Amino acid sequence: MDEVVNEAQNAELIKELKQEPINELDQFVKYLSAERNLSPNSVDGYTRDVRQFLKFIEATGKRIQDVDHRTIRTYLGFLQKQNYSRRSTARKLSSVRAFFSFRQHHKGIEKNPTEIISAPKLEKKLPNFLQEDAVDLLLEAPDQSTPYGVRDKAMLEMLYATGIRVSELVGLGLDSIDYGALEVRVFGKGRKERIVPVHSAAAEMVRTYIKDARKALVKKRDPKKGATTALFVNYRGERLTTHGVRLIMNKYVREVGLSRGITPHAIRHSFATHLLEAGADLRYVQELLGHVDLSSTQVYTHLSKARLRDIYMRSHPRA
């Protein structure tokens, strides 16, 4: 970066740069949480991306109000030299674009310097998913003679029965499931509520967990913290985190000998793929997954077609 300024010669400028962007970043974070109602994970992602951009601006000696489309292109070139993938670069550009859109509408700046910048074209990646027999192996892996095993069994059953995200799973409360209607009330991205059906076997597994295992786990909770309404709790009787679910999933993936890289999201992918292969309507699956854009769901049709072609090539006598 040839434009990096001499910090000793520009101490006042650097001081000014460090004050203004941080204040604006704080305001941007509050806007994401309060007005756009994004999840904590999404807010953290935006914050990291925008903070990285602001540090780059500081290093090049520019002020935030001096940023134009050429600065954005230089930043994208910097990311490329740092070997960021196209997907990561596109996400970072999206975060910076949102930041300048915020400044445009809340700070009165005339132009968004990212408007004429195109995101890098992304390679299409088919999501990981499990065959039905592999899902069966995974769901049967927990040892149901222990409270943790009962919890894990209920958790895995819920993931595959509903296709919900892991963040939605850990957000479930004791009142989230209507056992009579066999429905789950889920809060997805942007705290948008949707109702997802759940089959009776999974719902009954959750009831068993609540009746026995959960009671044993919440006994370990610090009495000073009071009761918790979280459905799935950890060994301390506190709400299970997304990281905790991933660790639990990794344990069972290793135990049953599945390939590495199978995450809770792979169960969501499996849920969607299996429904489409069984003839479910694409828009119905879109509604179940909570996708705003149908194109987000269409990736599963490509996946399904790829599998069907593989079956054809292996099965047809003349293939």
N, C-alpha and C positions, 0 to 999 in steps of 0.2 A: 504494500500500500504506500505509493510514493507521496501521497498527500498528507501523510501523518504529520501533525504539527509538532514542533519542539515544545514540550510541556513546560519547560522552564521559562521560555519566552512568552508563553501565552497563558500564564497562570490565571489571570482574571477571566479570560474567555472560558477556560476549562471549568473554573468555579461556577460560572454562569450556566454552562451547559449541564453540569451535574445537578443544579438546582431545578431548572425549568422542566426537563423531561421527567424527572422523578415525580414532581408534583402532578404533571399531566398523566403519568402512568398510574398514579394512585387514583386519580379521578376516572381514568379509563376502566380500571379494575372495579371501582364502585358502580360504574355504569353497566358493566357486563353482569354484575351480580344483581343489582337492584332493578335496572330497566329491562335488560334482555333476559334476566332470570336464568342464566346459564348455570350448569352444575359446577361444583368446586373444581372438578378435574378439568373441565373446559376452560374455566377462568385461569387455572394454573398454567395451562398450555399457552393461552394467549399472552399471559404475563411473561413467561419465559421467552417467547418469540420476540415480543416487542422490546423487552429489556435488552436482548441481544442486539437488536437493530439500533437502539438508542446508544449503546456502548460503541457500536461501529461508527455512528455519527459523531460521537465525542472524539473518537480516535482520529477521524479525518478532519477535525477542526471546524465542522459546520455547526450552525445552529439549526434547531428543528424547523424554524420558519424558513430556512434557506433550502430545505430539501425539495428537489424537483425530480422529474422522471429520470434524468441522467444519474442522479444519486441512487435511485432505486435500482437502475440497471447495474451500476457499479457494485451495489450490495449483492445483487444476485450473482454477479461474477465472482465476488469474494466467497460466497457460499459454495459455488461450483469448485473453486480452488481448494476449499476445505473438504472436498469430497462428500458433500451432503447429497443424498439421493434426490431424484426429481420429486419424489413424493414429499420428502421433508422440506425441500425448497418451496414447493407449491403451498404447503401448509404455512410456512413462515411468511410467504408473500400474502397469503390470505389474512393472517393475523395483523400484518402491517397495514394492509388495505383497510381492515376494520378500524384500526387505530386512527388512520387519517380521515376515515368517514366520520368517526366520533368527533375529531377536531373540526371537521367541516361543519357539522350540525350543532356543535356545542361551543366551539371557539370562534366561529365566524370566518374561518379561512375560506378563500374563494375557490380553490381547486384542490382536488385530491390527486397528488402526484402519482398515485398508483393506477389511475383510471385507464391510461393508455398502455399499461404494462400487461402483457399476456403471461399467464402461468405456463410453466413448462408442461409439455404433453406427457401424460403419465402412461407408463406401460400397464396394460390390463393384467391384473393378478387375480387368478381364481382363488377363492378362499379355501382354507383347509376345512375338510369335513370328514366325518367318520362313516364307515359303512354301518348298516344296522346291527350286524353281529358285534362290531367293535363297541358300539354304544351299549349293547347288552352287557358286554364284559365290564365296561366301566361302571354301569349302574349297579352291578352286582358285587363290585369290589369291596365296598365298606363292610367292616365287621359289625353287625348289628347287635352284638352282645355288649357293646359299650355305648355310652351316651354320645361320644364323638362319632362313632360309626353310624348311629341312627340319624344324627344331625346331617352327616355327610350324604347319606343315602337320600334323605328328604330333599336336600339341597340339589343334588344331581338330578333327581327326578323332576324337580321344579324347573330346572334349566331346560331339560329336554322336552318336557310336557308343554312348556309355554313359549320357548324361544326368546325369553327376555335376556337383556344384557346383564352382565355381572353387577354393574352399578345399580341396576333396577332390582336385582335379587337382594342385595344387602340393604336396600332401602325399604324392603317390605316390613310391614308391622303385623302385629297379632290380628288386626282387624282387616288385613288386606285381602283375605280369601273369604268368599261367600261359598260355604260348603253345600248349601242347598242348591244354588244356581250353578255351582261348579265354575266360578269365575274369579279372576284375580284382578285387583285394581292396582295398576302400575303407574308410576310417575317416571316418564322417560326424559329425553333431552329437553332442556328448557322447561322442566317441570310440567310437561304436557301429560295429562292423564289419559289413559286408555284402559279398556277392559279386555282382558284376554281369557279365553276359555282354558280350563285345565281338566284333564281326564280324572276319573274317580280314583284310580289307583294312586296317582301322585298326590291328590288331595288327602287321601286316607293316610298316606305315608307322613305327610306333614302333621296331621292330627295326632298320629302316634308319637311323633317327635315332640310336639308341644306337651302332650300328656305326661310323658316319662322323661325323655332325655333333656329337654329344655329346662324342666324343673330342677334337674340335678346340676345343670350348668349355671343357672342364675343364682343358685345358693352360694356360689363362689364370688358373687358380686359384692363390692364394698358397700356395706349398709348405708354409709354416709351419702352415697350417690342416689339412693332411692331405687325405685323399680324402673325397668326399661320396657318399652313397648316393641323393641326390635324383635323380629321373628327369629332370625338366625344370629346366635351369639357365640362368642369365643370362650376360651377356657377361663377367662376372668368374668364371664357373665355380661360382657359388653358387646355392643353391636359388632358383628363381623365386618371386616373391611374387604375391599376388592383384592387387595394384596393377599390377605389371609385366604380368600377363596382360591386364588391362583396357586398358592403354596399347597393347599389341600388337594387341588386337582392334579398338580405335578406328582404328588405322592402316589395317587392311584394310577396315573398314566405309567409311571415306572413299574408299579406292582403288576399290572396286567400286560406289560411289555409292548405298549403302543409306542409309536415313533415320537421322538421329542418334538416340541413345538405345538403339541395339541393343548390348547388353552380353553378356558371356559367359553370363549367366543366361538371356538370350533363346534361346540354343542349347538350354539345358535345357528351356525351355518348348516349343521346337520339337520336340525329341525326344519329349516326352510327347504333344503334340498329334498328331503324325504317327502315333505308335503307335495312339492311340485311333481316329483316322480310318481306320486300316487294319484295325480290328476287334479290337485287343488288349483283354483284360479289364482293368477298372479296378483291381482288386486286384493284378493282375500289375504294372501300371504303378506302383502305390503302392509295391510291394516294390522295384522297380528304383530309384525316386527316393529311397527311404529315408524316406518319410513315416510318422510314427507314427500320425497321424490320417487317416482316409480323406477327411475333408472338405478336407484340404489338396490332395488329388489331384482332387477333384470339380470344382474350378474349371476344369480342362481340358475337362470335359464341356460346361460352359457355352460355353467358347470354341469347341469343336468344333461345337456346335449353331448358334452364331452364324454360323460359316463356312458350314455346310451350308445355312442359311436364305439367306445371301447368294448362294450358288451357285444355289439354287432360284429366287430372285427374278430372277436374271440369265439363267437358262437355260429356265425353263418358258415355253412359247409364250403362255400367258394370264396370266402373273404380272405 
